């Protein structure tokens, strides 16, 4: 009787596993389908869900370069710069050709302290796009070369990050009015730029403008990747 019970249980287990495998094979999405779902969530600024879908995609096809690049961009927008850099480097190794790869890669390097690599990659390049000029300007800002940084930020002054750079230079020099104006212009140019809102909030806090600082930190908290820094500011 016990032998019959063991046999029936084993057979039932085998049938169950086979059924699950069959259902999985029938309903499992492909790497490209997961990537398509991720792109939809990314476009809706739902980056956490996009990251989940991209992980599913890459679990099926680890060499899907488009998924690596999109995962890097989602990580960067979430403020997860070390993870973003790793994915940008993987996308580069896979031979991905996309104009968004190099700026994202270099920006992530800045955020993890590898600014000398950014200077080495861009300093002798001519001409520089406005986007890359700002990235190089940030590298010089970190190295405390304010004159070079300011000139590069001026080139990118039509961009939020360029205006943010000019505001930071003005703040370092003690010109708080100019800094405030630049940060305000930056968030007008890109209302979704978390870093500009953060810099604006920090300046308002330093100037004792607590109501304005609270509003700006609240905005930081509402943006992707700003939940912790916005809460700390508040």
N, C-alpha and C positions, 0 to 999 in steps of 0.2 A: 504493500500500500504506500509506504514512504517512497519507494522507488518510483511508483506511478506518479506521486505528487511532485517529486523532483523533476520528472520528465515533463509533466504538464506545465509546470512553472517555467522551465527552460524554454520549452517550445513557445509559450506565450510571450516570454521576454524577447525571443528571437523575432517573432512576428511583429512585436511592437517597435523594435529597433528598425526593422526593415521598413515598416510603414512610415516611421519618422523620416528615414532617409529618402524614401520615395516622395513624401510630401515636400521635404526640403528641396529636392531636386526639381520639383514641379514649380514651387513658388519662389525660389531664391532669385533675387535680382542680380543682374550682372554688374560688373564694376562700373560700366558706363552709365547704367541706370542709377546707381547710387550717386555717381558724379553729377548726373542731371538733377537729381533731387537736391543735392548739396548746393548746386548753383542757384536753384530756386530759393532756398532758404538764405543763402548768402545775399542775393539781391534784395531780400526782404529785411536784411540786417539781423537775421536770426543766426548769429554766428555759432552759438553752442550746438544747435541742431545741425548746422552745416558741417561742423567738425565731426560729429558722430557719423553722419552719412559718408564723409570723406574717409574716415577710418574704416568703415565697412568696404568702401571701394578699394582701398589700398590693401586690405586684408586679402581680397580676391586677386588683385593685380598690383603688387608693390612697385612695378615699374611704369605705372600710368602717370606720366609726367604732368599732365594737366591737373590731376587730382593733387599731386604734390604741391604744385604752385598755388592752387586755390586753398589748400590747407595752410600753407605758409602765410598767405594773405589774411586768412581768418584768424590765425594765431596772432599775427601782428596787430590786427585791429582789436583783439582782445587784450593787448598789452603783454602777451606771452612771448617775449622777444627771443629768449633762448630757444624755445621750441620752433618759433618762426624761422630763425636763422638756420636751424638744422634742416628744415623742410626746403628752404630756398636753396641750400647747398645741394640737397638731394635732387631737386629739380634741375639745377645746373648740371650736375653729373649725368643726368638722364638726357641732356642735350635739348632741353626745352628752349624754344625760341619765342620770347614774349617780351615786349617793351616794359612790362611791369616787374620783371624778374630782378634786373640789376638795381633799380632804386630801392625795392623792398629788401634785397639782400644787404645793400650798404647801410640802409637805415637801421636794420636790425643789428648790424655790426656796431653801429654807434651806440645803440641802447645797451649793449653788453660790454662796452668799454673798449672796443677794438677800433678806435678812431684813427690810429696811425695807418691801419690798412686802408681805410677810406681815403686818407690823404694820398697814400701811395698809388691808389687806383685812379684818382681823379685829378691830382694837382697839375699834371703836365698835359691833360687832355684839352683840346680846343677844336671846335667850340663846345661849351657845356650847355645842355638844356637848362631851362629855369629850375626844373625839379632837381637835377643833379647839382646845380650851383648851390641850392639851399642845403643839400646833404653835405657838400664840401664845406659850406659855411658853418654848419653845425660842428663839423670835425675841428675846424679852426677855433670855434668858440670854446669847445672843450679844452683845446690846447692853449687857451687864453690869448690868442692872436686876434684881438678885437678889430683891427683895421681890415685885415683880410676877410674876416667873417662878415663885417658890415658891408663891404663891397659886393660880396656874393649874395647876401640877403637883399641888397638893393636890386640886383638882377632879377631875383625872384619875388619882388614886392607885389606882384599881381596874385600871388598865392598866399593862402593862410599861413603856411609854415614860414614863408619869407617874411611876412609882417610880424609873425611871432618872434622870429630871429632878431629883427630890428628892435622890437620892444625889449627883448632880453638884453641886447647891447646897451640900449638907453638906460635900462634899470641898473646894470652894472656900473654905468658911468654916473649914476645918481640923478638922471633926468627922469623923474617919476611921471611928470605930465606927458612927456613924449612916449614913455613906455606904456602908460595907460591908454593913450590914443592908438598906439600900434596894436595892442592886444584887442581893443574894441573893434578895430578894423579887421583883425584876423578872424574873429568869430562871426563877423558879418560876411566875410568872404566864404567861410565854410562853417555853418552852424553845427556841424557834426564833428568838428575837430576837437577831440577830447583834450589834447595837449594844450591848445590855445586857451580853452576855457579854464584849464587848471592853472596856467600861468597867470591869467587874468584874475582868478580868484585869489591866488597867493599874493599878488600885488595889492589887491584891495584889502586883504587881511593885514598885510604889512603896513598899510596906510591907515588902519583903524576904521575902514569903511565896512563895518560888520554886516550891515543889511545887504549891501551889494555883494560882499564876499559869500554870504549865505546863499544868495540866489545863484551865484556862479558855481559854487560847490554842488548845489542841488542839480544844476545842469550837468556837471561832470558825472555825478552819480547815475544820471539817467542814460548816459551814453555807454556803448559797449566797452568793456574793459575799465570803466571808471567807478565801479561800485565801491571798491575798497578805498581808493584815494578820495573819492567824493565824500564818503562817510567819515573818514579821518579828518578831512577839512571841516566838515560840519561840526 
